[in-house]
């Protein structure tokens, strides 16, 4: 059975926005023919805010917090947690303070199961503030510099770019890439839809792991839910074997 694996923000939904009714109907239709999973750096509470309950109920599973939590419907089946060193938090605070970016909205470090989500702009940023910070980051490369600093100072950890405004920090091997080994091994190919498939993005290592696992697996780079819709409609209309 083919597995369809979706990132959430930027793939199934706009960043931190609810899934559209049109996308919900399409994903719901896909669940009738394929095993469908979500893999996201967001925690499960955010998944519930953005994904309609009928879609959650028919998903085969949801990997939240970069794969460190697994849910089936509303049933919490597993969790990997981690105590991050105090000196890392101090270093992150210093990096946040040093940023020249004027957009500051609060909730700069969010602890999730097995990971830290770090944002100069803050998790309270509005959609307009997110876009403004994303423009600032593209011009300055600030998030990449923060990620490189964390990796250099704390070699037992990975730091990758997530979504529009954040950096995800996890112990090495405990990011989205772990999902490749957690999917059913006796299934058909895995089709992964992600928006951060470039090196340094938080979908990259999972894409690499899936390619290593099987040459039949495929990774689809999308820039928006509209891209996902076009690709998924093509897959469903071509009658990929379930």
C-alpha positions as CSV (number, residue, x, y, z in Angstrom):
1,X,0.0,0.0,0.0
2,X,1.4,3.4,-1.0
3,X,2.1,5.8,1.9
4,X,1.4,9.5,1.4
5,X,3.4,11.5,4.0
6,X,2.7,15.2,4.4
7,X,4.4,18.1,6.2
8,X,1.7,20.4,7.5
9,X,2.6,24.2,7.4
10,X,3.3,25.3,3.8
11,X,2.2,21.9,2.5
12,X,-1.4,21.1,3.7
13,X,-2.1,24.6,5.2
14,X,-0.7,28.1,5.1
15,X,1.6,28.7,8.0
16,X,-0.3,28.4,11.3
17,X,-3.6,28.7,9.3
18,X,-6.6,26.2,9.1
19,X,-6.8,23.8,6.3
20,X,-9.2,24.9,3.6
21,X,-12.4,22.9,3.0
22,X,-11.2,22.1,-0.5
23,X,-7.9,20.6,0.8
24,X,-9.7,18.7,3.5
25,X,-12.0,17.1,1.0
26,X,-9.0,16.1,-1.1
27,X,-7.0,14.6,1.8
28,X,-10.1,12.8,3.0
29,X,-10.5,11.2,-0.4
30,X,-6.8,10.2,-0.4
31,X,-7.3,8.4,3.0
32,X,-9.8,6.1,1.3
33,X,-7.1,4.8,-1.1
34,X,-3.8,5.2,0.7
35,X,-2.1,5.2,4.1
36,X,-1.8,8.9,4.9
37,X,0.4,10.4,7.6
38,X,1.3,13.9,8.7
39,X,4.8,14.7,9.9
40,X,5.3,18.2,11.4
41,X,7.5,20.1,13.8
42,X,4.4,21.5,15.4
43,X,2.9,19.9,18.5
44,X,-0.4,18.0,18.4
45,X,-2.4,21.0,19.8
46,X,-1.4,23.0,16.7
47,X,-2.3,20.1,14.4
48,X,-5.8,20.1,16.0
49,X,-6.1,23.8,15.4
50,X,-5.3,23.6,11.8
51,X,-6.5,20.2,10.5
52,X,-10.3,19.3,10.6
53,X,-11.3,16.5,12.9
54,X,-12.6,14.3,10.1
55,X,-9.2,14.4,8.5
56,X,-7.4,13.6,11.7
57,X,-9.7,10.7,12.4
58,X,-9.0,9.1,9.0
59,X,-5.3,9.7,8.9
60,X,-3.3,6.5,9.6
61,X,-1.1,8.5,12.0
62,X,0.4,11.9,12.9
63,X,4.0,12.4,13.7
64,X,4.2,15.6,15.8
65,X,7.1,17.5,17.3
66,X,9.4,16.4,14.4
67,X,8.5,12.8,14.8
68,X,9.0,12.7,18.6
69,X,5.3,12.1,19.2
70,X,3.0,9.7,17.4
71,X,-0.8,10.0,17.4
72,X,-3.6,7.9,15.9
73,X,-6.6,10.1,15.9
74,X,-6.7,11.6,19.3
75,X,-4.9,8.7,20.9
76,X,-1.3,9.5,22.0
77,X,0.7,6.4,21.4
78,X,4.4,7.3,21.9
79,X,6.6,10.2,22.9
80,X,10.4,11.0,23.1
81,X,11.3,13.8,25.4
82,X,14.6,15.4,26.1
83,X,16.1,17.7,28.7
84,X,18.1,20.4,26.8
85,X,21.2,21.8,28.6
86,X,20.8,25.1,30.4
87,X,23.9,26.4,28.6
88,X,22.1,25.9,25.3
89,X,19.1,28.0,26.5
90,X,21.5,30.7,27.6
91,X,23.2,30.7,24.2
92,X,19.9,30.9,22.4
93,X,18.8,33.8,24.6
94,X,22.0,35.6,23.6
95,X,21.4,35.0,19.9
96,X,17.9,36.2,20.1
97,X,19.0,39.4,22.0
98,X,21.8,40.0,19.4
99,X,19.4,40.0,16.4
100,X,18.8,43.4,14.8
101,X,15.3,42.4,13.7
102,X,12.7,44.8,15.1
103,X,9.8,42.3,14.9
104,X,9.3,40.9,18.5
105,X,6.0,39.3,19.5
106,X,6.8,37.0,22.4
107,X,7.2,33.2,22.9
108,X,10.7,33.0,21.4
109,X,11.6,29.6,22.7
110,X,8.9,26.9,22.6
111,X,9.7,23.5,24.3
112,X,8.1,20.6,22.5
113,X,8.5,16.9,23.0
114,X,12.1,16.1,22.1
115,X,12.8,19.5,20.5
116,X,13.1,23.3,20.8
117,X,11.4,25.7,18.4
118,X,13.2,29.0,18.4
119,X,12.0,32.2,16.7
120,X,13.5,35.7,16.7
121,X,10.1,37.1,15.7
122,X,8.2,35.0,18.2
123,X,5.4,32.5,18.0
124,X,2.8,35.2,18.6
125,X,3.6,36.8,15.2
126,X,0.7,37.6,12.9
127,X,0.7,36.4,9.3
128,X,1.9,39.8,8.2
129,X,4.7,39.8,10.8
130,X,5.6,36.3,9.7
131,X,6.0,37.5,6.1
132,X,8.0,40.5,7.2
133,X,10.4,38.4,9.2
134,X,10.7,35.8,6.3
135,X,11.7,38.7,4.0
136,X,14.2,39.9,6.6
137,X,15.6,36.4,7.0
138,X,16.0,35.9,3.2
139,X,17.9,39.2,3.0
140,X,20.2,38.5,6.0
141,X,20.4,34.7,6.4
142,X,19.8,35.1,10.1
143,X,18.2,31.7,10.8
144,X,20.9,29.9,8.9
145,X,23.5,31.7,11.0
146,X,21.7,30.8,14.2
147,X,21.4,27.2,13.2
148,X,25.1,27.0,12.3
149,X,26.1,28.6,15.6
150,X,24.0,26.0,17.6
151,X,25.5,23.1,15.7
152,X,29.0,24.4,16.1
153,X,28.6,25.0,19.9
154,X,26.6,21.9,20.6
155,X,27.8,19.1,18.3
156,X,25.4,16.6,19.7
157,X,22.5,18.5,18.2
158,X,21.0,19.4,14.9
159,X,19.4,22.7,14.1
160,X,17.3,23.1,10.9
161,X,15.1,25.8,9.4
162,X,11.4,25.2,9.9
163,X,8.5,27.0,8.3
164,X,8.8,30.8,7.8
165,X,10.2,32.1,11.0
166,X,11.8,29.4,13.2
167,X,14.7,27.1,13.9
168,X,14.1,23.5,15.1
169,X,16.7,22.1,17.5
170,X,16.8,18.3,18.3
171,X,19.4,15.8,19.5
172,X,21.1,14.3,16.4
173,X,19.0,11.6,14.8
174,X,15.8,12.8,16.6
175,X,14.4,15.0,13.9
176,X,11.9,14.1,11.1
177,X,14.4,11.7,9.7
178,X,13.5,9.2,12.4
179,X,10.1,8.8,10.8
180,X,11.6,6.9,7.9
181,X,12.3,4.0,10.2
182,X,8.9,4.2,12.0
183,X,6.7,3.8,8.9
184,X,5.5,0.2,8.1
185,X,8.3,-1.7,6.5
186,X,6.0,-4.0,4.5
187,X,4.1,-1.3,2.6
188,X,4.6,0.1,-0.8
189,X,6.5,3.3,-1.7
190,X,6.4,6.5,0.4
191,X,5.5,9.7,-1.3
192,X,6.7,12.6,0.9
193,X,5.4,16.2,0.4
194,X,7.6,18.9,2.0
195,X,8.4,22.5,1.6
196,X,11.9,22.5,3.3
197,X,13.6,19.9,1.2
198,X,16.8,21.9,0.7
199,X,19.9,21.1,2.8
200,X,19.5,22.8,6.2
201,X,15.7,22.6,6.0
202,X,13.8,20.5,8.5
203,X,12.4,18.2,5.8
204,X,15.8,17.5,4.1
205,X,17.1,14.7,6.4
206,X,13.8,12.8,6.1
207,X,13.9,13.1,2.3
208,X,17.5,11.7,2.4
209,X,16.5,8.8,4.8
210,X,13.6,7.9,2.5
211,X,15.7,7.8,-0.6
212,X,18.2,5.5,1.3
213,X,15.4,3.3,2.4
214,X,14.1,2.5,-1.1
215,X,14.6,3.8,-4.6
216,X,10.8,3.6,-5.0
217,X,10.2,6.4,-2.5
218,X,9.7,9.8,-3.9
219,X,10.1,13.3,-2.4
220,X,7.9,16.2,-3.7
221,X,9.1,19.7,-3.1
222,X,6.1,22.1,-2.8
223,X,6.0,25.8,-2.2
224,X,2.4,26.1,-1.1
225,X,-0.8,24.0,-0.5
226,X,-1.7,24.8,-4.1
227,X,1.3,22.9,-5.3
228,X,0.3,20.0,-3.0
229,X,-3.2,20.0,-4.4
230,X,-2.0,19.8,-8.0
231,X,0.4,16.9,-7.3
232,X,-2.0,15.0,-5.2
233,X,-4.8,15.3,-7.7
234,X,-2.5,14.0,-10.4
235,X,-1.5,11.0,-8.1
236,X,-5.1,10.2,-7.4
237,X,-6.3,10.6,-11.0
238,X,-3.5,8.4,-12.3
239,X,-4.7,5.6,-10.0
240,X,-1.5,4.9,-8.1
241,X,-2.0,1.4,-6.7
242,X,-3.1,1.3,-3.0
